[in-house]
Amino acid sequence: MSTDRFADYGRPRKVDGGLRARSAKGAIGRSWWSRRFLEVLESFALGTRLTRGRSYARAGQVLRLDIAPGRVTAQVQGSRPRPYEVSIALAAFPAELWTRVEDELAGQAFFSARLLAGDLPDELEELFVAAGAPLFPAAVDELTQRCNCPDFAVPCKHLAATFYLLAEAFDADPFELLHWRGRSRADLLDRLRARRAEATGTAVSPAPTATRDEDGSTSDDVPSAVDALPPVGAARALAGLAVTPLAEAADRFWASPVPLPDRPPRLATGPDLLLRQLGPPAPAIGGPGLLERLRRAYRAFGPG
């Protein structure tokens, strides 16, 4: 359908203080998690539709972006006075599935230490897949995309801008991907600490209460407030791990604590993905007939 249908709406209204993509040009997404997310979307043949929202994302047209379990919501300013309401739903994992994942994470010191230190390792995707809980959608119909703009295309440029800023949210904090799937950073780390403490037989001791002697002075054997503070940072991440004697650890100091999977994983895509991304060629160079001939050639020469 011709885009003249939307010509009356004109250019989008300028926004002050909107959420602006950090990348001014080129690809959006710097971390492995954001690039992986956009790669998955492109595998659904959404590439050319996504690019429609890149200028919106960079111009700061997204006014608000909220990530909650199972749903991302946003407000995007278009050409009309009232911003458009956008939502992208992806089913959150049920509680019993999260319990299985958390048991797997707590059972491997490599993942527990990295997560408790605030890091989301790339290898985590493989663990989620093995537990039956793939972090990324396997098909486009797993995403429910909604926008109240008059554009019939899905995704429209308002949805596409939201996808780009969502990818950059994963740049800033990859734990937001887990939050979208149903478990916030705080809840996940609290559950991992509890499982590690249970597995190692350790527990967090309650902070001691200072008592006063008859003369009003505090007892000398009561630790100070500084001594009572719980460990933080790396100390907190490693507190529940078993101590390995140096003589036993020296010969495998540089080895990974767990087998590392092959990276990067490859998406299962058809050989004609590029053709679907680009759309039909112009009549001057062959039109749909050329497209079909190229598709047959791709399938004949591609991996079978």
N, C-alpha and C positions, 0 to 999 in steps of 0.2 A: 504494500500500500504506500502511496506517496506520502512523503513527510510534509507536503503542503497542508495536510490536515491540521498540523500544529503551528503553522506559520503565524497565526493570529496571536500566539502567546509571546512571541518575540524572544529576546535574550533573557537569560536568568537574571533575577534581581541581585544586585551586589549585596554581600553580607559582610558585616563587621563582627569580628570575633568568632567566626566559624572554625570548624576543625579542618585544618589544612594539611594535606599530605606533605610529609617531610621531603620527599624526592621531587625536585623541580623539573626533572626531565629523565628520560629513559625508563627503565623498569621500576615498578614499585615493589617494595619488599626486599629486605636485606638479610634477615635471618633465614635459617633452614626451614623453620616452621612456616613463615609467611610465604616463602617461595613455593614450598610444597603445597600449601593451601591454594595458591593461584594456579599452580600446575594442575591440580585436581580439577579446578573449575574449567581450565582450558581443555582438559581431556573430555569434557562434556560438550565440546564444540561451542563454548560460550566466548571464545577469544575475541572475535570481532565485536560482539555485543558489550563485552566488558570495557573495551577501549572507549566506548561512548561516554562512560562515566569518569574517565581519567581526568579530563579538564575540570569537571565538577569537584572532584576530590582535591585537586591542586589549587582550585580557586577558593576553597573554604566554603563551599555551598552546603556542606553537611553541618547542621546546627547542633546536633546531639547524637551520640552513639552509646547505647547501653547494651551490655552483655549480661544475660541471665541464663540459668539452666534451660536449655531447649529453645531459646529465642533471643535474637538480636533485634533491637528496635532502633530506629533513627528518624530524625526529621531532616529533610533535604529541601532547601530553598530553590524553587524553580522560577518560572516567569510570573506565576500568579502571586497575589499578595500573601496567601496562606501557604506555609510550607507543606510539602507532601509527607505523609506518614508511611514509613517503610518498615517492614518486618521480614526477617529471614529465620525460619524455624528449622531446627535439626533436632531430632528426638534425643532427649537426655537419656543416659544409661539408667536402667532401674537399679534399685538399691542392692539387690543380690548380685548383680553383675559388678558393681563397684566394689563390693566386698571381696569378690574373687580377684579383681585386679589389685586391690590393696594387699591381699595376702601374698600375691606374686611379688609385688614391689617390696614388701617388708622382708620377704624371704631371700632377697638378693642385696647384699651389702652395697654393691656398686650403685644400684638405683636409689637405695635408701639414703646413702651419703650424699649423692648428687642432688636429690630432691630436697633433702633437709637443709642443704647449703644454698638453696634457692636457684638451682640449675635444672633445666629440663633437657636431658641428653637426647640426641637424635635417635639413639637406639630404643627409646621408649616406645616409638611407634610399633616396632616389631613385637614388643611384649603385649601391647594392647591387642594387636591382631591375633596373636597366639591365644589370648584369653577370650577371644570371641567378641571383642569390643573395639573394632577399628575406629580410630579417632576421626578420620575423614570419610565423607560420604562416598559410597561406591557407585552411585548413579544420581543423576540430576533430580530424579523424582523423590529422593530422600530430603531434598531441600524444598520447603514451602515458601515461595517468594511472593510477597504482597506489596503493592504500592497503589495509592489512590489517585495517581496521575492518570490522564486520559490516554497515555501511550499504550498500545496493545502489546508491544514487544516485552518479552520476559527473558533476561532482565532488561528493564528500561534503564535510562542513564542514572536515575536516582538510586535504583537498586545496585547498579554497577559501581557507583561512587561509594556506596555503603560497603560493598565487598572489598574495595581497595583500602578503605580506612580500617576495616576489620582485619585485613592482612597486616597493616601497620600496627594495629593493636597487639597482634601476636609478636611483632618485632619488639615492642616495648615490654611485653610481659607474656611469654608463651603459656603461662598458667591460665590465661584467659581462654585458651582452647579447651582445657580441661573443665573450666567453669561453664563454658557453653554446653559441654557434654554432661554436666550435672554435679560437679564437685569443685567447690571453691578452693583456692590455695590454702587458706587457713584450716578448713575442715580436713583436707587431704593430709596435710602435714601433721595435724593433731592425731589423726588416726594412725599414721605411720609411726609416730613416736610411741604411741600406746602399744602397737604391735611389736616394735623393736624392744621396748621395755619388757613386755611379756615374754618374748623369745629369749632374752638374755637374763631374765630374772632380776632385772634392776627396776627401780622405781624412783620417782622424783620425791625427795624428802621434803616435807613441809618446812617452811621457813621457821627457825626457832623463835620463840617468844622471850623477850628479855624480861627478867624478874628483878625486883628491887629488894635489897637487903633492908634490915630494920632501920638503918641510918639513911635510907633513901638512895643509896648508890646502887648501880647495876652490878650484877655478879660479873666477875672477871672472866669466867669460863663461857660466857654467852658470846657467840661470834658477832662481829659487827654487821651492819646492814649491807656493807659491800661484800663481806664473805657469804652472806645468805643469798645473794643474787644468783639466779640460775645461769648456766653457761650459755654463751651466745656464739653465733657465727660457726666457724669450723669446729670449735669445741663442742657445741651442741650437736652438730651433725655426726661427730665421731664418738659421742659419749656412750652410745649403746653398742658399739662394735667391740668384738673380742680383741684383746691385745695379743699380737703375734710376736714371739721372740725374734730378735734381730737376726739370729743365726738361721732361722727358718725362712725369713723373708728376703735375705740378701740375694739369693740366687734367682728370685723372681720379682725383683724390685721394679723392673721395667715392663713386666708382663701385665696384660689386662686381667683384672680380677674375674671377669666373666668372658666367655667366647664372644667375640665381636661379629655381628652379622655383616654380610656384604653390603656396601653402600655405593651409590644410592639405590633404593628400590626402584623398579621400573613399573610404570603403569601399563596395564594391558589395554592397548588402544589399537584400533584398526589401522591398516596401512593407508587408508584414504582420509585420515584425520585432517591433514593439511588442506585437502580439497574442501572438506566441510567447513573449515575455518574461513577460507577465502571466499566461498560462495561461487555462483556460476560465472563463467567468463563472459565478456561482452560478445555480442553477435559478430562483431568485426573479426574476432579471432576464433570463432567456432561455436560460441554459445553453449547451450546444454549438451549438444552432441559431442563437443570436445571434452566436456567434463566427464561424460560417461566413458569415453575412450580412455581418458587418463585414469579413471577409477579402475577400469579393467586392467590397465597396464600396472598400476600400483599393486593390485592384488596378485597379478601374475608374477611379478618380480620381487614382491615383498616376502618376508619370512612366512612360511606356511606350516 
